[in-house]
């Protein structure tokens, strides 16, 4: 009888310990992910963003008019894809693989607006010819991904 009651007391404790281990495992993975981001200056990215991008995307990348909220967009974009889109071939619509993802409603609304001629094509310049953007594209990524994951709030980041 005493053995059964001791066993019943240990089962919840072991279960909770297992949950704590699982939490710690995901915590380490998130920290590793943050450390594996390419080195970039959030402050320099903010400066370039405010100079070149805020006019359309709003201060802090929150979206404005036809320009989308970049905090949402950057959650699904890695640094290489970001650099490719900004410098070489910006595509406003989500990739076909995201048709059922977080952009699906936005994508469908955009397509409907084009078909119904409620708006023309949204144009976003490729910035490869702009020296400042070219030199600081990873800084832009650092700033926008910090905005996307909530580690950078609106306004000026800490910097020089």
C-alpha positions in Angstrom: 0.0 0.0 0.0 2.8 2.4 0.9 4.6 1.6 -2.4 1.4 2.4 -4.4 1.0 5.8 -2.7 4.6 6.6 -3.2 4.4 5.7 -6.8 1.3 7.9 -7.2 3.1 10.8 -5.7 6.1 10.4 -8.0 4.2 10.1 -11.3 3.0 13.7 -11.4 6.5 14.9 -10.3 8.2 13.0 -13.1 5.6 14.2 -15.6 6.3 17.9 -14.5 10.0 17.3 -14.7 9.6 16.0 -18.3 7.7 19.1 -19.2 10.5 21.3 -17.8 13.0 19.4 -19.9 10.9 19.9 -23.0 10.6 23.6 -22.3 14.4 23.9 -21.8 15.0 22.1 -25.1 12.8 24.5 -27.0 14.4 27.5 -25.2 17.9 26.4 -26.3 16.7 25.9 -29.9 15.2 29.5 -29.9 18.4 30.9 -28.5 20.5 29.0 -31.1 18.2 30.4 -33.8 18.8 33.9 -32.6 22.5 33.4 -32.5 22.6 31.9 -36.0 21.2 35.0 -37.6 23.7 36.9 -39.8 25.4 39.7 -37.9 23.7 42.9 -38.7 23.2 46.2 -36.9 19.6 46.8 -35.8 20.5 50.5 -35.5 22.0 50.8 -38.9 19.1 48.9 -40.4 16.7 51.3 -38.7 18.5 54.3 -40.2 18.4 52.9 -43.7 14.8 51.8 -43.3 13.7 55.2 -42.1 15.5 56.8 -45.0 14.5 54.5 -47.8 11.5 52.3 -46.8 9.4 54.1 -44.2 7.8 56.4 -46.7 5.8 53.5 -48.1 6.0 50.8 -45.3 5.4 53.2 -42.4 7.7 54.0 -39.5 8.8 50.8 -37.9 7.5 48.7 -40.9 3.9 48.5 -39.7 2.5 48.9 -43.2 0.9 51.9 -44.9 -1.5 52.2 -47.8 -0.7 49.4 -50.2 2.6 48.6 -48.6 2.3 45.6 -46.3 3.2 45.2 -42.6 6.8 43.9 -42.8 6.7 42.6 -39.2 4.4 39.9 -40.5 6.3 39.3 -43.7 9.7 38.8 -42.0 8.4 36.0 -39.8 8.6 33.7 -42.8 11.6 35.1 -44.6 15.3 34.2 -44.0 18.2 36.5 -44.6 19.1 35.1 -48.1 15.5 35.3 -49.3 15.2 38.8 -47.9 18.4 40.0 -49.6 17.3 38.4 -52.9 13.8 40.1 -52.7 15.1 43.5 -51.8 18.1 43.7 -54.1 17.1 41.7 -57.1 13.5 40.7 -57.7 10.9 41.9 -55.2 7.7 40.0 -55.5 4.8 41.5 -53.6 2.7 38.4 -53.5 3.5 35.4 -51.3 5.1 32.4 -52.9 2.7 29.7 -54.1 3.8 27.5 -51.2 2.3 30.1 -48.8 -1.2 30.0 -50.5 -2.6 28.3 -47.3 -0.3 30.2 -44.9 -0.5 33.5 -43.1 -0.5 35.5 -46.4 -3.3 33.6 -48.0 -6.1 36.0 -47.2 -3.9 39.0 -48.1 -2.8 37.3 -51.4 -6.4 36.5 -52.4 -7.5 40.1 -51.6 -4.7 41.5 -53.7 -5.5 39.2 -56.6 -9.2 40.1 -56.4 -8.3 43.8 -56.5 -6.2 43.3 -59.6 -8.8 41.3 -61.4 -11.6 43.8 -60.6 -9.3 46.6 -61.6 -9.7 48.3 -58.2 -6.0 48.9 -58.1 -3.0 48.6 -60.4 0.0 46.5 -59.8 1.9 47.4 -56.6 5.5 48.3 -57.5 8.4 47.9 -55.2 11.8 48.9 -56.7 14.7 46.5 -56.7 17.3 48.3 -54.6 20.5 46.7 -56.1 21.5 50.0 -57.7 21.2 52.0 -54.4 24.6 51.9 -52.7 23.3 52.5 -49.2 20.7 49.7 -49.3 23.1 47.4 -51.1 25.7 47.9 -48.3 23.2 47.6 -45.5 20.8 44.9 -46.6 21.7 42.6 -43.7 21.3 45.5 -41.3 17.9 46.0 -42.8 17.1 42.4 -42.2 18.5 42.6 -38.6 16.2 45.6 -37.9 13.1 44.1 -39.5 13.5 40.6 -38.0 14.0 42.2 -34.6 10.7 44.1 -35.2 9.0 40.9 -36.3 10.1 38.8 -33.3 9.4 41.6 -30.8 12.9 42.2 -29.6 12.8 45.7 -31.1 9.9 48.0 -30.4 8.9 51.0 -32.5 11.2 54.0 -32.5 15.0 54.5 -32.5 17.0 51.4 -31.5 20.0 51.7 -29.2 23.1 52.7 -31.2 25.8 55.3 -31.6 
